[in-house]
Amino acid sequence: MALPLFRWISRWRESAAIHVGLDSLVARARPDAAVEDRLAWLRDLAAWLLAGGAGTPEAGERSPQAVRLQHLLRLLERQPDAKAAFAAMLRATIEQRDAFDLLIETGMPRESGFVAEFLGRLLAKALPEPPATDLAGLFLQVFPRRVHAEIVQGISDENWSGIQSLLAHGDTPGGVQAQLGQAAARALESLATQVCAATLPSAVRRRMQVTEGQSLAAWDLPAAASAFSRTCLTGSIPERELAADALRRVAERSLVEIEQAYTHLDLQGVSIAIVYQLERIRAQLKRIGELTDLLAAPESAPRMLPRFVANLIRDVHDHRSAIALLNQDFELAARKVVERSAETGEHYITRDRAEYADMVKRASGGGAVLAVTTYVKFFSSRCTGHRSSTGCSPRSTMPRASSSSSSRGSRLPRSSRP
């Protein structure tokens, strides 16, 4: 009885799921459709491509998702009119929404404080999802599960090249790909400015500085990012590579300063708010490095895009969990406390004869001090007891004598009493 019941439940769930066929997706590709219809079409396309098992990056061309993508690309190659409509539908859905917010907010801590970030994630879980108005909101609807990152990362370079050529089919020189590049450059400059601003408060700045008044590398990030963005738009390839290397060096020095801040926390104490700020700066520096790699070598996009999009999917799901935020920050704080406690008790460990002799000398000195304090305490207690037994006042002795006499009188035989 139980087996048919479970089979009926599984069939009921499958019937409730949305099943979209490839023929329907190709037929619905109309660039002049309404905005809501285009968004629904893109969600159905992603659901059809991502359907099936979770997949792994090692599966490669053998995964069902890769097979579907190859089948879609081959079908569109055999139908030029359908390919033109399909590509125009993709561009119309993407180019009307700026990718700037997608690149600077998706998968990043948005609030400036730990408490505000935690409350924001709780409210995002409790309240219904608003309709997607930009690519950042659409990204979460297209990739609603974290396991989709493994599927995206397993897409081969050949299939990514096919996706890029499909998106560029019939595109103008200043079309969607140029808009995505400009949005990435603006996002890079915005992230550099945010990192610079986050290191200005004294609570963070003093922990990152080795000496008082030291100029931080993060303060040079906006200028380096602006120079790199200009070379991406107007400069040659050698100039772009030089500007990218300069930006990477500044970002690497900023990461070293983050480690200096953690060293300061080890020595002076741990703060959950400071740990949150440092992790936020670290995540922004990581995104700066990823965008720099993409913009510096556009010809390598088919090789780098799978990893970049997969990291976006993981980050957007990891930064939506309030429990993950608590675990991350408290785990970091606990690790610092444990490391600090281990360093505090490290002087009890000896490794050679000299260290052992030094430990015995220090322990003997401590024992001598403890013995002296013990004798002083014992002598003071003896003196206090002697004074209380000899220096008695009449008020304290007379009642004791009277009570003693009365007690002895009460013990006389009955015949000897008058």
LINQUI-V215122 format. One record per pair of residues at least 24 apart in sequence whose C-alpha atoms are under 10 Angstrom apart, sorted by the first residue. I is the first residue (numbers start at 0). J is the second residue. If there is no record, write none. Layout:
{{I	J} {I	J}}
//
This chain:
{{17	43} {17	46} {17	47} {18	43} {18	46} {18	47} {18	50} {19	43} {19	44} {19	46} {19	47} {20	44} {20	47} {21	47} {21	48} {21	67} {21	70} {21	71} {21	74} {22	71} {24	85} {25	71} {25	74} {25	75} {25	81} {25	82} {25	84} {25	85} {26	81} {26	84} {26	85} {27	84} {27	85} {27	88} {28	81} {28	82} {28	83} {28	84} {28	85} {28	86} {28	87} {28	88} {28	89} {29	81} {29	84} {29	85} {29	86} {29	87} {29	88} {29	89} {29	91} {30	83} {30	84} {30	85} {30	86} {30	87} {30	88} {30	89} {30	90} {30	91} {30	92} {31	84} {31	87} {31	88} {31	91} {32	88} {32	91} {32	92} {33	92} {34	91} {34	92} {34	95} {34	132} {35	92} {35	130} {35	131} {36	92} {37	88} {37	89} {37	91} {37	92} {37	93} {38	89} {38	92} {38	93} {38	131} {38	132} {38	137} {38	140} {38	141} {39	140} {39	141} {40	88} {40	89} {40	92} {41	88} {41	89} {41	92} {41	93} {41	137} {41	140} {41	141} {42	137} {42	138} {42	140} {42	141} {42	142} {43	141} {44	141} {45	140} {45	141} {45	142} {45	143} {46	140} {46	141} {46	142} {46	143} {48	150} {49	141} {49	142} {49	147} {49	150} {49	151} {50	147} {52	146} {52	147} {52	150} {53	144} {53	145} {53	146} {53	147} {53	148} {53	149} {53	150} {54	146} {54	147} {54	148} {54	149} {54	150} {54	151} {54	152} {54	153} {55	146} {55	147} {55	148} {55	149} {55	150} {55	151} {55	152} {55	153} {55	154} {56	148} {56	149} {56	150} {56	151} {56	152} {56	153} {56	154} {56	155} {56	305} {57	149} {57	150} {57	152} {57	153} {57	154} {58	149} {58	150} {58	153} {58	154} {59	150} {59	151} {59	152} {59	153} {59	154} {59	155} {60	153} {60	154} {60	155} {60	158} {61	153} {62	150} {62	153} {62	154} {63	150} {64	150} {64	151} {64	153} {64	154} {65	150} {65	151} {65	153} {65	154} {65	155} {65	158} {68	154} {68	158} {68	159} {68	161} {68	162} {69	157} {69	158} {69	161} {69	162} {72	158} {72	161} {72	162} {72	165} {73	161} {75	165} {76	165} {82	165} {82	166} {82	168} {82	169} {83	165} {83	166} {83	168} {83	169} {83	170} {84	168} {84	169} {85	165} {85	166} {85	168} {86	162} {86	164} {86	165} {86	166} {86	167} {86	168} {86	169} {86	170} {87	165} {87	166} {87	167} {87	168} {87	169} {87	170} {88	166} {89	165} {89	166} {89	167} {89	175} {90	165} {90	166} {90	167} {90	168} {90	169} {90	170} {90	174} {90	175} {90	176} {91	175} {92	134} {93	133} {93	134} {93	137} {93	175} {93	176} {93	178} {93	179} {94	134} {94	174} {94	175} {94	176} {94	177} {94	178} {94	179} {95	132} {95	133} {95	134} {95	175} {96	132} {96	133} {96	134} {96	135} {96	137} {97	132} {97	133} {97	134} {97	135} {97	178} {97	179} {97	181} {97	182} {98	133} {98	134} {98	135} {98	178} {98	179} {98	180} {98	181} {98	182} {98	183} {98	185} {98	186} {99	133} {99	134} {99	135} {99	178} {99	179} {99	180} {99	181} {99	182} {99	183} {99	184} {99	185} {99	186} {99	187} {99	189} {100	133} {100	134} {100	135} {100	136} {100	182} {100	183} {100	186} {101	133} {101	134} {101	135} {101	136} {101	137} {101	138} {101	182} {101	183} {101	186} {101	311} {102	134} {102	135} {102	182} {102	183} {102	184} {102	185} {102	186} {102	187} {102	190} {102	286} {102	287} {102	290} {102	311} {103	135} {103	182} {103	183} {103	185} {103	186} {103	187} {103	188} {103	189} {103	190} {103	193} {103	283} {103	286} {103	287} {104	135} {104	186} {104	190} {104	283} {104	315} {105	134} {105	135} {105	136} {105	138} {105	139} {105	311} {105	312} {105	314} {105	315} {105	316} {105	318} {106	135} {106	282} {106	283} {106	286} {106	310} {106	311} {106	312} {106	313} {106	314} {106	315} {106	316} {106	317} {106	318} {106	319} {107	279} {107	280} {107	282} {107	283} {107	286} {107	311} {107	314} {107	315} {107	317} {107	318} {107	319} {108	275} {108	276} {108	278} {108	279} {108	280} {108	282} {108	283} {108	314} {108	315} {108	318} {108	319} {108	324} {109	279} {109	318} {110	276} {110	279} {111	197} {111	272} {111	275} {111	276} {111	279} {112	271} {112	272} {112	273} {112	275} {112	276} {112	279} {113	271} {113	272} {113	273} {113	274} {113	275} {113	276} {113	324} {113	325} {113	328} {114	271} {114	272} {114	275} {116	275} {116	318} {116	319} {116	321} {116	324} {117	319} {117	320} {117	321} {117	322} {117	323} {117	324} {117	325} {118	321} {119	319} {119	321} {120	318} {120	319} {120	320} {120	321} {120	322} {120	324} {121	319} {121	320} {121	321} {121	322} {122	321} {123	319} {123	320} {123	321} {124	319} {124	320} {124	321} {135	315} {138	311} {138	312} {138	315} {139	311} {139	312} {139	315} {139	316} {141	312} {142	309} {142	312} {142	313} {142	315} {142	316} {143	312} {143	315} {143	316} {144	312} {144	313} {144	315} {144	316} {145	309} {145	311} {145	312} {145	313} {145	314} {145	315} {145	316} {145	317} {146	309} {146	312} {146	313} {146	316} {147	309} {147	312} {147	313} {148	305} {148	306} {148	307} {148	308} {148	309} {148	310} {148	311} {148	312} {148	313} {148	314} {149	305} {149	306} {149	309} {149	310} {149	312} {149	313} {150	305} {150	309} {151	304} {151	305} {151	306} {151	307} {151	308} {151	309} {151	310} {151	312} {152	302} {152	303} {152	304} {152	305} {152	306} {152	307} {152	308} {152	309} {152	310} {153	305} {153	306} {153	309} {154	301} {154	302} {154	304} {154	305} {154	306} {155	301} {155	302} {155	305} {156	299} {156	300} {156	301} {156	302} {156	303} {156	304} {156	305} {157	301} {157	302} {158	301} {159	300} {159	301} {159	302} {159	303} {159	304} {159	305} {160	300} {160	301} {160	302} {161	301} {162	301} {163	300} {163	301} {177	232} {180	228} {180	231} {180	232} {180	290} {180	293} {180	294} {180	297} {181	228} {181	231} {181	232} {181	294} {183	228} {183	287} {183	290} {183	291} {183	293} {183	294} {184	224} {184	225} {184	227} {184	228} {184	229} {184	231} {184	232} {184	290} {184	291} {184	294} {185	224} {185	225} {185	228} {186	224} {186	228} {186	286} {186	287} {186	290} {187	220} {187	221} {187	224} {187	225} {187	227} {187	228} {187	283} {187	284} {187	286} {187	287} {187	288} {187	289} {187	290} {187	291} {187	294} {188	220} {188	221} {188	222} {188	223} {188	224} {188	225} {188	226} {188	227} {188	228} {188	287} {189	221} {189	224} {189	225} {189	287} {190	220} {190	221} {190	224} {190	280} {190	283} {190	284} {190	286} {190	287} {191	217} {191	218} {191	219} {191	220} {191	221} {191	222} {191	223} {191	224} {191	225} {191	246} {191	250} {191	280} {191	283} {191	284} {191	286} {191	287} {192	217} {192	218} {192	219} {192	220} {192	221} {192	222} {192	224} {192	225} {193	217} {193	220} {193	221} {193	280} {193	283} {193	284} {194	218} {194	220} {194	221} {194	250} {194	253} {194	279} {194	280} {194	281} {194	282} {194	283} {194	284} {194	287} {195	219} {195	220} {195	221} {195	253} {195	280} {196	221} {197	276} {197	277} {197	279} {197	280} {198	253} {198	257} {198	276} {198	277} {198	280} {202	272} {202	273} {202	276} {203	257} {203	260} {203	272} {203	273} {203	274} {203	276} {203	277} {204	256} {204	257} {204	260} {205	260} {205	263} {206	256} {206	257} {206	258} {206	259} {206	260} {206	261} {206	262} {206	263} {206	264} {206	267} {206	273} {207	253} {207	254} {207	255} {207	256} {207	257} {207	258} {207	259} {207	260} {207	261} {207	262} {207	263} {207	277} {208	256} {208	257} {208	259} {208	260} {208	263} {209	256} {209	259} {209	260} {209	263} {215	249} {215	252} {215	253} {215	256} {216	248} {216	249} {216	250} {216	251} {216	252} {216	253} {216	254} {216	255} {216	256} {217	249} {217	250} {217	251} {217	252} {217	253} {217	254} {217	256} {217	257} {217	280} {217	284} {218	249} {218	253} {219	246} {219	249} {219	250} {219	253} {220	245} {220	246} {220	247} {220	248} {220	249} {220	250} {220	253} {220	284} {220	287} {221	246} {222	246} {223	247} {223	248} {223	249} {223	250} {224	249} {224	250} {224	287} {224	291} {227	291} {227	294} {227	295} {228	291} {228	294} {228	295} {230	295} {231	294} {231	295} {231	296} {231	297} {232	294} {236	295} {236	296} {237	295} {238	295} {239	294} {239	295} {239	296} {240	291} {240	292} {240	294} {240	295} {240	296} {241	295} {242	291} {242	295} {243	288} {243	291} {243	292} {243	294} {243	295} {243	296} {244	291} {244	292} {244	295} {246	287} {246	288} {246	291} {247	284} {247	287} {247	288} {247	291} {247	292} {250	281} {250	284} {250	285} {250	287} {250	288} {251	284} {251	285} {251	288} {253	280} {253	281} {253	284} {254	280} {254	281} {254	284} {254	285} {257	281} {261	335} {262	335} {264	332} {264	335} {264	336} {264	339} {265	332} {265	334} {265	335} {265	336} {265	337} {265	338} {265	339} {265	340} {265	342} {266	335} {266	339} {266	342} {267	339} {268	332} {268	335} {268	336} {268	339} {269	331} {269	332} {269	333} {269	334} {269	335} {269	336} {269	339} {270	328} {270	329} {270	331} {270	332} {270	335} {271	325} {271	328} {271	329} {271	330} {271	331} {271	332} {271	333} {272	328} {273	328} {273	332} {274	327} {274	328} {274	329} {274	331} {274	332} {275	324} {275	327} {275	328} {275	329} {275	331} {275	332} {278	327} {278	328} {278	331} {282	314} {286	310} {286	311}}
//
